[in-house]
Amino acid sequence: MTQNRYSFNDPVIVLANGSFPSHLIAKKYLNKSGTIICTDGAADKLIGSGRNPDIIIGDFDSTSIKGKDRTGIWIETPDQNKTDLEKTFEWCIMNNIKKIVLLGSSGKREDHTIGNLFTLAKYHDEIKCEMITNYAKIICVSGENYIFADTNQTISIIATEPIDSITLDGLQYNMKNESLLPSAHAISNKAISDKFYLESTGKVLVFLNHIS
C-alpha cells in the first residue's frame, strides 16, 4: 500500500460495513463529518442514505457500485491476509491521519464485531480511534488516563491481553493494582461523576454505554 498526497477535513469518519448508524449519537458524528472513508460495501449504505463517500478502501468484493456510478476516490487493496478495516487503519496511518471516528463496526456478524475490536486495540499505539456504535462509545487505552463520562453511565472494561496491574478510581466498583485477564470480570460498572481514572499496564477496551 503506497502513500499518496490527500487533504482531509476533520473529523475523519471511517464507516465500516456493519449496522448503519441509527442511534442519535452515532448519527451526530456522521452528520458532522469532515471526511468520510468507507470500507468497501459501506459505500453502498452511505450512498443509499443520500451521502457520498470521499474515499473507499477495500478489495471491492462486497460493493455493488461499478464503473461510472462510483463517486469519490476508490483505493483497491487486494491483500486477503487483512480485513478491509485493517487496510483502512493502515492507509490512514500511512497518510498521517492522527485521529478517526469509527462507525458501522458492529451489529451484524459477531465475528466481524470481535475482529473490529481487536483491530482497534492492534493499532492503538499508532492512531487515535473512537469506535461509536448504536449502543456505546468504545476506546482502547493503556497507561494513565482520565476518562470523561456521565454520572450513572454504565462502564465496562475488557482486557485485550493479560493485565498485570489495573487501577480504577471514580467508578462504583474500584480496583487497586489488580490483575485482569480477558474476561467479563470488569463489565457493568457505573460512573459516579463526570470522569474516572484508569491506569493499566496493558491495553484494555473501555465501553461507555449510551445512556439512552
ChimeraX commands (.cxc) that place a marker at each C-alpha (Angstrom):
marker #1 position 0.00,0.00,0.00 radius 0.5
marker #1 position 1.55,3.30,-1.08 radius 0.5
marker #1 position 1.34,6.75,0.45 radius 0.5
marker #1 position -0.38,9.47,-1.56 radius 0.5
marker #1 position -0.96,13.16,-1.00 radius 0.5
marker #1 position -4.52,13.79,0.08 radius 0.5
marker #1 position -6.10,16.57,2.08 radius 0.5
marker #1 position -8.52,15.68,4.85 radius 0.5
marker #1 position -11.09,17.76,6.67 radius 0.5
marker #1 position -11.64,16.85,10.33 radius 0.5
marker #1 position -13.30,14.97,11.80 radius 0.5
marker #1 position -12.33,11.93,9.74 radius 0.5
marker #1 position -15.02,9.25,9.85 radius 0.5
marker #1 position -14.34,5.63,8.91 radius 0.5
marker #1 position -17.59,3.85,8.06 radius 0.5
marker #1 position -17.41,0.05,8.22 radius 0.5
marker #1 position -19.90,-2.37,6.67 radius 0.5
marker #1 position -21.83,-3.30,9.81 radius 0.5
marker #1 position -25.08,-1.78,11.05 radius 0.5
marker #1 position -25.53,1.73,9.69 radius 0.5
marker #1 position -25.61,4.47,12.37 radius 0.5
marker #1 position -29.13,4.76,13.80 radius 0.5
marker #1 position -28.57,6.00,17.36 radius 0.5
marker #1 position -28.71,9.78,17.78 radius 0.5
marker #1 position -25.08,9.94,18.96 radius 0.5
marker #1 position -23.75,7.85,16.08 radius 0.5
marker #1 position -25.78,9.84,13.54 radius 0.5
marker #1 position -24.48,13.10,15.02 radius 0.5
marker #1 position -20.89,12.02,14.36 radius 0.5
marker #1 position -21.76,11.07,10.78 radius 0.5
marker #1 position -23.61,14.32,10.12 radius 0.5
marker #1 position -20.69,16.40,11.40 radius 0.5
marker #1 position -18.06,14.54,9.41 radius 0.5
marker #1 position -15.37,16.42,7.51 radius 0.5
marker #1 position -14.11,13.40,5.56 radius 0.5
marker #1 position -15.85,10.04,5.16 radius 0.5
marker #1 position -13.76,6.95,4.40 radius 0.5
marker #1 position -15.79,3.82,3.65 radius 0.5
marker #1 position -14.64,0.22,3.80 radius 0.5
marker #1 position -15.83,-1.46,0.62 radius 0.5
marker #1 position -19.57,-2.27,0.90 radius 0.5
marker #1 position -20.19,0.51,3.42 radius 0.5
marker #1 position -20.13,2.87,0.44 radius 0.5
marker #1 position -23.39,1.33,-0.81 radius 0.5
marker #1 position -25.09,2.05,2.52 radius 0.5
marker #1 position -23.77,5.60,2.70 radius 0.5
marker #1 position -24.88,6.41,-0.85 radius 0.5
marker #1 position -28.24,4.80,-0.07 radius 0.5
marker #1 position -28.61,7.25,2.83 radius 0.5
marker #1 position -28.14,10.20,0.49 radius 0.5
marker #1 position -24.45,10.96,1.14 radius 0.5
marker #1 position -21.35,10.31,-0.94 radius 0.5
marker #1 position -18.08,8.89,0.41 radius 0.5
marker #1 position -14.83,10.78,-0.05 radius 0.5
marker #1 position -12.61,7.67,-0.09 radius 0.5
marker #1 position -13.44,3.96,-0.43 radius 0.5
marker #1 position -10.88,1.33,0.57 radius 0.5
marker #1 position -11.03,-2.46,0.13 radius 0.5
marker #1 position -10.92,-5.33,-2.31 radius 0.5
marker #1 position -14.38,-4.30,-3.60 radius 0.5
marker #1 position -15.91,-7.76,-3.24 radius 0.5
marker #1 position -18.90,-6.51,-1.25 radius 0.5
marker #1 position -19.91,-3.38,-3.16 radius 0.5
marker #1 position -22.45,-3.32,-5.96 radius 0.5
marker #1 position -21.27,0.08,-7.23 radius 0.5
marker #1 position -19.50,-0.28,-10.53 radius 0.5
marker #1 position -17.63,1.88,-13.05 radius 0.5
marker #1 position -19.20,5.24,-13.87 radius 0.5
marker #1 position -21.50,5.08,-10.83 radius 0.5
marker #1 position -18.55,5.37,-8.46 radius 0.5
marker #1 position -18.01,8.70,-6.71 radius 0.5
marker #1 position -15.03,9.66,-4.57 radius 0.5
marker #1 position -11.56,8.11,-4.58 radius 0.5
marker #1 position -11.51,4.30,-4.85 radius 0.5
marker #1 position -8.38,2.63,-3.48 radius 0.5
marker #1 position -8.14,-1.10,-4.21 radius 0.5
marker #1 position -6.31,-3.15,-1.56 radius 0.5
marker #1 position -6.46,-6.83,-2.60 radius 0.5
marker #1 position -4.44,-8.29,0.32 radius 0.5
marker #1 position -6.59,-11.20,1.57 radius 0.5
marker #1 position -4.49,-11.61,4.73 radius 0.5
marker #1 position -6.01,-8.46,6.22 radius 0.5
marker #1 position -9.55,-7.24,6.66 radius 0.5
marker #1 position -10.78,-4.14,4.87 radius 0.5
marker #1 position -10.81,-2.36,8.23 radius 0.5
marker #1 position -7.18,-3.26,8.94 radius 0.5
marker #1 position -6.23,-1.99,5.49 radius 0.5
marker #1 position -8.14,1.23,6.16 radius 0.5
marker #1 position -6.40,1.79,9.50 radius 0.5
marker #1 position -3.02,1.25,7.83 radius 0.5
marker #1 position -3.91,3.59,4.98 radius 0.5
marker #1 position -4.93,6.30,7.47 radius 0.5
marker #1 position -1.69,5.86,9.41 radius 0.5
marker #1 position 0.36,5.96,6.21 radius 0.5
marker #1 position -1.37,9.20,5.23 radius 0.5
marker #1 position -0.66,10.84,8.60 radius 0.5
marker #1 position -4.22,10.90,9.88 radius 0.5
marker #1 position -3.92,11.21,13.65 radius 0.5
marker #1 position -7.49,10.52,14.75 radius 0.5
marker #1 position -10.51,8.73,13.33 radius 0.5
marker #1 position -14.05,8.04,14.47 radius 0.5
marker #1 position -15.16,4.52,13.54 radius 0.5
marker #1 position -18.85,3.97,12.74 radius 0.5
marker #1 position -20.72,0.91,11.45 radius 0.5
marker #1 position -18.32,-1.51,13.11 radius 0.5
marker #1 position -20.83,-3.74,14.91 radius 0.5
marker #1 position -24.36,-5.05,14.77 radius 0.5
marker #1 position -24.18,-7.79,12.17 radius 0.5
marker #1 position -21.75,-10.72,12.20 radius 0.5
marker #1 position -20.38,-11.27,15.70 radius 0.5
marker #1 position -17.01,-12.46,14.38 radius 0.5
marker #1 position -16.65,-9.19,12.47 radius 0.5
marker #1 position -17.51,-7.20,15.60 radius 0.5
marker #1 position -14.92,-9.02,17.71 radius 0.5
marker #1 position -12.37,-8.70,14.93 radius 0.5
marker #1 position -13.02,-4.96,14.72 radius 0.5
marker #1 position -12.48,-4.58,18.47 radius 0.5
marker #1 position -9.13,-6.33,18.19 radius 0.5
marker #1 position -8.29,-4.08,15.24 radius 0.5
marker #1 position -8.98,-1.07,17.46 radius 0.5
marker #1 position -6.52,-2.47,20.01 radius 0.5
marker #1 position -3.96,-3.54,17.40 radius 0.5
marker #1 position -3.44,-0.01,16.07 radius 0.5
marker #1 position -3.91,1.78,19.41 radius 0.5
marker #1 position -0.28,2.96,19.56 radius 0.5
marker #1 position -0.34,4.34,16.01 radius 0.5
marker #1 position -3.64,6.19,15.63 radius 0.5
marker #1 position -6.28,7.55,17.99 radius 0.5
marker #1 position -9.68,6.00,17.40 radius 0.5
marker #1 position -13.13,6.29,18.95 radius 0.5
marker #1 position -15.50,3.49,17.97 radius 0.5
marker #1 position -19.09,4.71,18.11 radius 0.5
marker #1 position -21.77,2.04,17.80 radius 0.5
marker #1 position -25.53,2.28,18.23 radius 0.5
marker #1 position -25.00,1.24,21.85 radius 0.5
marker #1 position -21.69,2.63,23.11 radius 0.5
marker #1 position -18.54,4.64,22.63 radius 0.5
marker #1 position -15.53,2.31,22.78 radius 0.5
marker #1 position -11.90,3.33,23.17 radius 0.5
marker #1 position -8.67,1.43,23.75 radius 0.5
marker #1 position -6.34,2.77,26.44 radius 0.5
marker #1 position -3.19,1.85,28.33 radius 0.5
marker #1 position -1.06,3.66,30.89 radius 0.5
marker #1 position -2.62,6.53,32.90 radius 0.5
marker #1 position -5.91,8.04,31.73 radius 0.5
marker #1 position -8.67,10.33,32.95 radius 0.5
marker #1 position -11.79,9.40,31.01 radius 0.5
marker #1 position -14.84,11.65,30.80 radius 0.5
marker #1 position -18.23,10.05,31.40 radius 0.5
marker #1 position -21.75,10.88,32.54 radius 0.5
marker #1 position -22.83,10.26,36.11 radius 0.5
marker #1 position -24.51,6.83,36.36 radius 0.5
marker #1 position -23.27,5.86,32.90 radius 0.5
marker #1 position -22.62,2.12,32.56 radius 0.5
marker #1 position -18.91,1.48,32.06 radius 0.5
marker #1 position -17.31,-1.82,31.09 radius 0.5
marker #1 position -13.60,-2.63,30.96 radius 0.5
marker #1 position -12.38,-5.62,28.94 radius 0.5
marker #1 position -8.71,-6.55,28.73 radius 0.5
marker #1 position -7.35,-7.46,25.32 radius 0.5
marker #1 position -4.39,-9.22,26.93 radius 0.5
marker #1 position -3.45,-10.37,30.46 radius 0.5
marker #1 position -3.02,-7.21,32.56 radius 0.5
marker #1 position -0.51,-7.36,35.41 radius 0.5
marker #1 position -1.92,-4.30,37.17 radius 0.5
marker #1 position -5.02,-2.15,36.68 radius 0.5
marker #1 position -6.34,0.64,38.90 radius 0.5
marker #1 position -9.81,2.18,38.60 radius 0.5
marker #1 position -10.99,5.17,40.64 radius 0.5
marker #1 position -14.20,7.14,40.27 radius 0.5
marker #1 position -16.46,4.19,39.49 radius 0.5
marker #1 position -18.97,2.38,41.70 radius 0.5
marker #1 position -16.58,-0.56,41.93 radius 0.5
marker #1 position -12.94,0.48,42.00 radius 0.5
marker #1 position -9.79,-1.60,41.59 radius 0.5
marker #1 position -6.33,-1.05,43.06 radius 0.5
marker #1 position -3.29,-2.61,41.37 radius 0.5
marker #1 position -5.26,-5.76,40.49 radius 0.5
marker #1 position -4.53,-8.21,37.70 radius 0.5
marker #1 position -7.12,-8.61,34.96 radius 0.5
marker #1 position -7.49,-11.33,32.35 radius 0.5
marker #1 position -9.55,-11.01,29.16 radius 0.5
marker #1 position -12.93,-11.79,30.74 radius 0.5
marker #1 position -16.25,-10.34,31.90 radius 0.5
marker #1 position -14.82,-9.56,35.36 radius 0.5
marker #1 position -14.93,-5.76,34.95 radius 0.5
marker #1 position -18.14,-5.19,32.98 radius 0.5
marker #1 position -21.31,-3.30,34.02 radius 0.5
marker #1 position -19.67,-0.80,36.36 radius 0.5
marker #1 position -21.05,2.72,36.95 radius 0.5
marker #1 position -19.53,6.18,36.76 radius 0.5
marker #1 position -20.14,8.18,39.96 radius 0.5
marker #1 position -19.08,11.55,38.49 radius 0.5
marker #1 position -18.15,13.16,35.18 radius 0.5
marker #1 position -14.78,11.41,34.88 radius 0.5
marker #1 position -12.84,8.47,36.24 radius 0.5
marker #1 position -9.21,7.38,36.48 radius 0.5
marker #1 position -7.86,4.27,34.78 radius 0.5
marker #1 position -4.27,3.08,34.91 radius 0.5
marker #1 position -3.29,-0.15,33.20 radius 0.5
marker #1 position -0.04,-1.90,32.33 radius 0.5
marker #1 position -1.60,-3.21,29.10 radius 0.5
marker #1 position -4.33,-2.48,26.57 radius 0.5
marker #1 position -7.95,-2.51,27.72 radius 0.5
marker #1 position -11.16,-1.67,25.89 radius 0.5
marker #1 position -13.39,0.86,27.65 radius 0.5
marker #1 position -17.10,0.72,26.82 radius 0.5
marker #1 position -19.02,3.90,27.67 radius 0.5
marker #1 position -22.57,2.77,27.04 radius 0.5
marker #1 position -25.04,5.33,25.71 radius 0.5
marker #1 position -27.40,6.44,28.47 radius 0.5
marker #1 position -30.43,6.50,26.18 radius 0.5
marker link #1:1,2 radius 0.2
marker link #1:2,3 radius 0.2
marker link #1:3,4 radius 0.2
marker link #1:4,5 radius 0.2
marker link #1:5,6 radius 0.2
marker link #1:6,7 radius 0.2
marker link #1:7,8 radius 0.2
marker link #1:8,9 radius 0.2
marker link #1:9,10 radius 0.2
marker link #1:10,11 radius 0.2
marker link #1:11,12 radius 0.2
marker link #1:12,13 radius 0.2
marker link #1:13,14 radius 0.2
marker link #1:14,15 radius 0.2
marker link #1:15,16 radius 0.2
marker link #1:16,17 radius 0.2
marker link #1:17,18 radius 0.2
marker link #1:18,19 radius 0.2
marker link #1:19,20 radius 0.2
marker link #1:20,21 radius 0.2
marker link #1:21,22 radius 0.2
marker link #1:22,23 radius 0.2
marker link #1:23,24 radius 0.2
marker link #1:24,25 radius 0.2
marker link #1:25,26 radius 0.2
marker link #1:26,27 radius 0.2
marker link #1:27,28 radius 0.2
marker link #1:28,29 radius 0.2
marker link #1:29,30 radius 0.2
marker link #1:30,31 radius 0.2
marker link #1:31,32 radius 0.2
marker link #1:32,33 radius 0.2
marker link #1:33,34 radius 0.2
marker link #1:34,35 radius 0.2
marker link #1:35,36 radius 0.2
marker link #1:36,37 radius 0.2
marker link #1:37,38 radius 0.2
marker link #1:38,39 radius 0.2
marker link #1:39,40 radius 0.2
marker link #1:40,41 radius 0.2
marker link #1:41,42 radius 0.2
marker link #1:42,43 radius 0.2
marker link #1:43,44 radius 0.2
marker link #1:44,45 radius 0.2
marker link #1:45,46 radius 0.2
marker link #1:46,47 radius 0.2
marker link #1:47,48 radius 0.2
marker link #1:48,49 radius 0.2
marker link #1:49,50 radius 0.2
marker link #1:50,51 radius 0.2
marker link #1:51,52 radius 0.2
marker link #1:52,53 radius 0.2
marker link #1:53,54 radius 0.2
marker link #1:54,55 radius 0.2
marker link #1:55,56 radius 0.2
marker link #1:56,57 radius 0.2
marker link #1:57,58 radius 0.2
marker link #1:58,59 radius 0.2
marker link #1:59,60 radius 0.2
marker link #1:60,61 radius 0.2
marker link #1:61,62 radius 0.2
marker link #1:62,63 radius 0.2
marker link #1:63,64 radius 0.2
marker link #1:64,65 radius 0.2
marker link #1:65,66 radius 0.2
marker link #1:66,67 radius 0.2
marker link #1:67,68 radius 0.2
marker link #1:68,69 radius 0.2
marker link #1:69,70 radius 0.2
marker link #1:70,71 radius 0.2
marker link #1:71,72 radius 0.2
marker link #1:72,73 radius 0.2
marker link #1:73,74 radius 0.2
marker link #1:74,75 radius 0.2
marker link #1:75,76 radius 0.2
marker link #1:76,77 radius 0.2
marker link #1:77,78 radius 0.2
marker link #1:78,79 radius 0.2
marker link #1:79,80 radius 0.2
marker link #1:80,81 radius 0.2
marker link #1:81,82 radius 0.2
marker link #1:82,83 radius 0.2
marker link #1:83,84 radius 0.2
marker link #1:84,85 radius 0.2
marker link #1:85,86 radius 0.2
marker link #1:86,87 radius 0.2
marker link #1:87,88 radius 0.2
marker link #1:88,89 radius 0.2
marker link #1:89,90 radius 0.2
marker link #1:90,91 radius 0.2
marker link #1:91,92 radius 0.2
marker link #1:92,93 radius 0.2
marker link #1:93,94 radius 0.2
marker link #1:94,95 radius 0.2
marker link #1:95,96 radius 0.2
marker link #1:96,97 radius 0.2
marker link #1:97,98 radius 0.2
marker link #1:98,99 radius 0.2
marker link #1:99,100 radius 0.2
marker link #1:100,101 radius 0.2
marker link #1:101,102 radius 0.2
marker link #1:102,103 radius 0.2
marker link #1:103,104 radius 0.2
marker link #1:104,105 radius 0.2
marker link #1:105,106 radius 0.2
marker link #1:106,107 radius 0.2
marker link #1:107,108 radius 0.2
marker link #1:108,109 radius 0.2
marker link #1:109,110 radius 0.2
marker link #1:110,111 radius 0.2
marker link #1:111,112 radius 0.2
marker link #1:112,113 radius 0.2
marker link #1:113,114 radius 0.2
marker link #1:114,115 radius 0.2
marker link #1:115,116 radius 0.2
marker link #1:116,117 radius 0.2
marker link #1:117,118 radius 0.2
marker link #1:118,119 radius 0.2
marker link #1:119,120 radius 0.2
marker link #1:120,121 radius 0.2
marker link #1:121,122 radius 0.2
marker link #1:122,123 radius 0.2
marker link #1:123,124 radius 0.2
marker link #1:124,125 radius 0.2
marker link #1:125,126 radius 0.2
marker link #1:126,127 radius 0.2
marker link #1:127,128 radius 0.2
marker link #1:128,129 radius 0.2
marker link #1:129,130 radius 0.2
marker link #1:130,131 radius 0.2
marker link #1:131,132 radius 0.2
marker link #1:132,133 radius 0.2
marker link #1:133,134 radius 0.2
marker link #1:134,135 radius 0.2
marker link #1:135,136 radius 0.2
marker link #1:136,137 radius 0.2
marker link #1:137,138 radius 0.2
marker link #1:138,139 radius 0.2
marker link #1:139,140 radius 0.2
marker link #1:140,141 radius 0.2
marker link #1:141,142 radius 0.2
marker link #1:142,143 radius 0.2
marker link #1:143,144 radius 0.2
marker link #1:144,145 radius 0.2
marker link #1:145,146 radius 0.2
marker link #1:146,147 radius 0.2
marker link #1:147,148 radius 0.2
marker link #1:148,149 radius 0.2
marker link #1:149,150 radius 0.2
marker link #1:150,151 radius 0.2
marker link #1:151,152 radius 0.2
marker link #1:152,153 radius 0.2
marker link #1:153,154 radius 0.2
marker link #1:154,155 radius 0.2
marker link #1:155,156 radius 0.2
marker link #1:156,157 radius 0.2
marker link #1:157,158 radius 0.2
marker link #1:158,159 radius 0.2
marker link #1:159,160 radius 0.2
marker link #1:160,161 radius 0.2
marker link #1:161,162 radius 0.2
marker link #1:162,163 radius 0.2
marker link #1:163,164 radius 0.2
marker link #1:164,165 radius 0.2
marker link #1:165,166 radius 0.2
marker link #1:166,167 radius 0.2
marker link #1:167,168 radius 0.2
marker link #1:168,169 radius 0.2
marker link #1:169,170 radius 0.2
marker link #1:170,171 radius 0.2
marker link #1:171,172 radius 0.2
marker link #1:172,173 radius 0.2
marker link #1:173,174 radius 0.2
marker link #1:174,175 radius 0.2
marker link #1:175,176 radius 0.2
marker link #1:176,177 radius 0.2
marker link #1:177,178 radius 0.2
marker link #1:178,179 radius 0.2
marker link #1:179,180 radius 0.2
marker link #1:180,181 radius 0.2
marker link #1:181,182 radius 0.2
marker link #1:182,183 radius 0.2
marker link #1:183,184 radius 0.2
marker link #1:184,185 radius 0.2
marker link #1:185,186 radius 0.2
marker link #1:186,187 radius 0.2
marker link #1:187,188 radius 0.2
marker link #1:188,189 radius 0.2
marker link #1:189,190 radius 0.2
marker link #1:190,191 radius 0.2
marker link #1:191,192 radius 0.2
marker link #1:192,193 radius 0.2
marker link #1:193,194 radius 0.2
marker link #1:194,195 radius 0.2
marker link #1:195,196 radius 0.2
marker link #1:196,197 radius 0.2
marker link #1:197,198 radius 0.2
marker link #1:198,199 radius 0.2
marker link #1:199,200 radius 0.2
marker link #1:200,201 radius 0.2
marker link #1:201,202 radius 0.2
marker link #1:202,203 radius 0.2
marker link #1:203,204 radius 0.2
marker link #1:204,205 radius 0.2
marker link #1:205,206 radius 0.2
marker link #1:206,207 radius 0.2
marker link #1:207,208 radius 0.2
marker link #1:208,209 radius 0.2
marker link #1:209,210 radius 0.2
marker link #1:210,211 radius 0.2
marker link #1:211,212 radius 0.2
view
